[in-house]
Amino acid sequence: MKLALLLFGLIILSVQAEEKRIYQTDSVGNIQYNKPSQTIQNDGRIIQTDPYGNKQYNKQQYQIKGDKIYQTDSVGNIQYNKPQQRIK
């Protein structure tokens, strides 16, 4: 759920032409490059990424579709039976 809340604030960034990265920060706001991050792909898929930039396709993925964020399987198929979040 914390990941989904973080993603809501950065949805606007996903409409641009290049992939965007979401990094964890510490309490002061410094980016933690040594921690896992998320990549928002051009098609709206959100994939966990290791500190070296390798996408972790075996981890939980999400798909932005309209004003909702859906959980997906490892190849990007939306899991409609899983909980989803709405962007407001």
Contacts in CASP RR format, 6 or more apart in sequence:
PFRMAT RR
TARGET T0000
AUTHOR 0000-0000-0000
METHOD contacts of the structure
MODEL  1
MKLALLLFGLIILSVQAEEKRIYQTDSVGNIQYNKPSQTIQNDGRIIQTD
PYGNKQYNKQQYQIKGDKIYQTDSVGNIQYNKPQQRIK
3 38 0 8 1.000
3 62 0 8 1.000
4 62 0 8 1.000
4 69 0 8 1.000
4 85 0 8 1.000
6 22 0 8 1.000
7 22 0 8 1.000
7 38 0 8 1.000
7 40 0 8 1.000
7 46 0 8 1.000
7 62 0 8 1.000
7 64 0 8 1.000
7 69 0 8 1.000
8 69 0 8 1.000
8 85 0 8 1.000
8 87 0 8 1.000
8 88 0 8 1.000
10 20 0 8 1.000
10 22 0 8 1.000
10 40 0 8 1.000
11 64 0 8 1.000
11 87 0 8 1.000
13 20 0 8 1.000
13 40 0 8 1.000
14 20 0 8 1.000
14 40 0 8 1.000
14 42 0 8 1.000
14 44 0 8 1.000
14 64 0 8 1.000
17 42 0 8 1.000
18 42 0 8 1.000
19 39 0 8 1.000
19 40 0 8 1.000
19 41 0 8 1.000
19 42 0 8 1.000
20 39 0 8 1.000
20 40 0 8 1.000
21 37 0 8 1.000
21 38 0 8 1.000
21 39 0 8 1.000
21 40 0 8 1.000
21 49 0 8 1.000
22 37 0 8 1.000
22 38 0 8 1.000
22 39 0 8 1.000
22 40 0 8 1.000
23 31 0 8 1.000
23 32 0 8 1.000
23 33 0 8 1.000
23 35 0 8 1.000
23 37 0 8 1.000
24 31 0 8 1.000
24 32 0 8 1.000
24 35 0 8 1.000
24 36 0 8 1.000
24 37 0 8 1.000
25 31 0 8 1.000
25 32 0 8 1.000
26 32 0 8 1.000
33 51 0 8 1.000
34 51 0 8 1.000
35 51 0 8 1.000
36 48 0 8 1.000
36 49 0 8 1.000
36 50 0 8 1.000
36 51 0 8 1.000
36 56 0 8 1.000
37 48 0 8 1.000
37 49 0 8 1.000
37 51 0 8 1.000
37 53 0 8 1.000
38 46 0 8 1.000
38 47 0 8 1.000
38 48 0 8 1.000
38 49 0 8 1.000
39 46 0 8 1.000
39 47 0 8 1.000
39 48 0 8 1.000
39 49 0 8 1.000
39 53 0 8 1.000
39 55 0 8 1.000
40 46 0 8 1.000
40 64 0 8 1.000
41 47 0 8 1.000
44 63 0 8 1.000
44 64 0 8 1.000
44 65 0 8 1.000
45 61 0 8 1.000
45 62 0 8 1.000
45 63 0 8 1.000
45 64 0 8 1.000
45 72 0 8 1.000
45 76 0 8 1.000
46 61 0 8 1.000
46 62 0 8 1.000
46 63 0 8 1.000
46 64 0 8 1.000
46 69 0 8 1.000
47 55 0 8 1.000
47 56 0 8 1.000
47 57 0 8 1.000
47 59 0 8 1.000
47 61 0 8 1.000
48 55 0 8 1.000
48 56 0 8 1.000
48 59 0 8 1.000
48 60 0 8 1.000
48 61 0 8 1.000
49 55 0 8 1.000
49 56 0 8 1.000
50 56 0 8 1.000
57 74 0 8 1.000
58 74 0 8 1.000
60 71 0 8 1.000
61 71 0 8 1.000
61 72 0 8 1.000
61 73 0 8 1.000
61 74 0 8 1.000
61 76 0 8 1.000
62 69 0 8 1.000
62 70 0 8 1.000
62 71 0 8 1.000
62 72 0 8 1.000
63 69 0 8 1.000
63 70 0 8 1.000
63 71 0 8 1.000
63 72 0 8 1.000
63 76 0 8 1.000
63 78 0 8 1.000
64 87 0 8 1.000
65 78 0 8 1.000
66 87 0 8 1.000
67 86 0 8 1.000
67 87 0 8 1.000
67 88 0 8 1.000
68 84 0 8 1.000
68 85 0 8 1.000
68 86 0 8 1.000
68 87 0 8 1.000
69 84 0 8 1.000
69 85 0 8 1.000
69 86 0 8 1.000
69 87 0 8 1.000
70 78 0 8 1.000
70 79 0 8 1.000
70 80 0 8 1.000
70 82 0 8 1.000
70 84 0 8 1.000
71 78 0 8 1.000
71 79 0 8 1.000
71 82 0 8 1.000
71 83 0 8 1.000
71 84 0 8 1.000
72 78 0 8 1.000
72 79 0 8 1.000
73 79 0 8 1.000
END
